[in-house]
Amino acid sequence: QEDEAKILLGFPPNSRPDPSQVKAAYRKKVWESHPDLFPDDQKLHAESMFKSISEAYSCLESGDVKGQHYSRSGMYSRVVKTGVPRTYAYAKRGNAWLIGAPFLLIVLGTIGLGGVKANRAYNMQKQTFPSHNPFLP
């Protein structure tokens, strides 16, 4: 089954391609056989070819092929080295106040400017329409 997968991706049956070569060949073949690139009468054939290329890639990419182990492009290598996935390692760095301080300044500035404008509008209205009622401001 691995030999058929290699042939589908364009490698000789007895070759030992590395993961980057397998990935590059997969991307090239998928681009050539994508069903959206074909007219309606050829879409069924293109879909079946697309599926078989995807299965061939998953076969070569996920399993051991003649002593070689293909990993998923080093996605888990950082977990093994440090014990922390890459996304969490970078998320913990940095200071939270550098993100929170500008947000706080924007909120306080908006409230402050809104209050000043509201007070100015109230005073203008009070001057324009004075009230003779002692209970109203």
For each residue, the residues with C-beta under 8 A, 3 or more apart:
1: 4 5 59
2: 5 6 59 60 63 65 66
3: 6 7 13
4: 1 7 8 56
5: 1 2 8 9 55 56 57 59 60
6: 2 3 9 11 12 13 15 17 56 60
7: 3 4 10 11 12 13
8: 4 5 29 52 53 56
9: 5 6 22 25 26 29 53 56 57 60
10: 7 25 28 29
11: 6 7 15 17 21 25
12: 6 7 15
13: 3 6 7
14:
15: 6 11 12
16: 65 66 68
17: 6 11 21 22 25 60
18: 21 22 68
19: 22 23 61 70 71 73
20: 23 24
21: 11 17 18 24 25
22: 9 17 18 19 25 26 57 60 61 70
23: 19 20 26 27 57 61 73
24: 20 21 27 28
25: 9 10 11 17 21 22 28 29
26: 9 22 23 29 30 53 56 57 61
27: 23 24 30 31
28: 10 24 25 31 32
29: 8 9 10 25 26 32 33 53
30: 26 27 33 34 50 53 54
31: 27 28 34
32: 28 29
33: 29 30 46 49 50 53
34: 30 31 37 38 46 50
35: 38 43 46 47 50
36:
37: 34 46
38: 34 35 42 43 45 46
39: 42 43
40: 43
41:
42: 38 39 45 46
43: 35 38 39 40 46 47
44: 47 48
45: 38 42 48 49
46: 33 34 35 37 38 42 43 49 50
47: 35 43 44 50 51
48: 44 45 51 52
49: 33 45 46 52 53
50: 30 33 34 35 46 47 53 54
51: 47 48 54 55
52: 8 48 49 55 56
53: 8 9 26 29 30 33 49 50 56 57
54: 30 50 51 57 58
55: 5 51 52 58 59
56: 4 5 6 8 9 26 52 53 59 60
57: 5 9 22 23 26 53 54 60 61
58: 54 55 61 62
59: 1 2 5 55 56 62 63
60: 2 5 6 9 17 22 56 57 63 65 70
61: 19 22 23 26 57 58 70 72
62: 58 59 70 72
63: 2 59 60 70
64: 67 68 69 70
65: 2 16 60 68 70
66: 2 16
67: 64
68: 16 18 64 65
69: 64
70: 19 22 60 61 62 63 64 65
71: 19 74 75 76 77
72: 61 62 75 76
73: 19 23
74: 71 77 78
75: 71 72
76: 71 72 79 80
77: 71 74 80 81
78: 74 81 82 84 85 86 89
79: 76 82 83 84 85
80: 76 77
81: 77 78
82: 78 79 89
83: 79
84: 78 79 88 89
85: 78 79 88 89
86: 78 89 90
87: 90 91
88: 84 85 91 92
89: 78 82 84 85 86 92 93
90: 86 87 93
91: 87 88
92: 88 89
93: 89 90
94: 98 99
95: 98 99
96: 99 100
97: 100 101
98: 94 95 101
99: 94 95 96 102 103
100: 96 97 103 104
101: 97 98 104 105
102: 99 105 106
103: 99 100 106 107
104: 100 101 107 108
105: 101 102 108 109
106: 102 103 109 110
107: 103 104 110 111
108: 104 105 111 112
109: 105 106 112 113
110: 106 107 113 114
111: 107 108 114 115
112: 108 109 115 116
113: 109 110 116 117
114: 110 111 117 118
115: 111 112 118 119
116: 112 113 119 120
117: 113 114 120 121
118: 114 115 121 122
119: 115 116 122 123
120: 116 117 123 124
121: 117 118 124 125
122: 118 119 125 126
123: 119 120 126 127
124: 120 121 127 128
125: 121 122 128 129
126: 122 123 129 130 131 137
127: 123 124 130
128: 124 125
129: 125 126
130: 126 127
131: 126 136 137
132:
133: 136
134:
135:
136: 131 133
137: 126 131
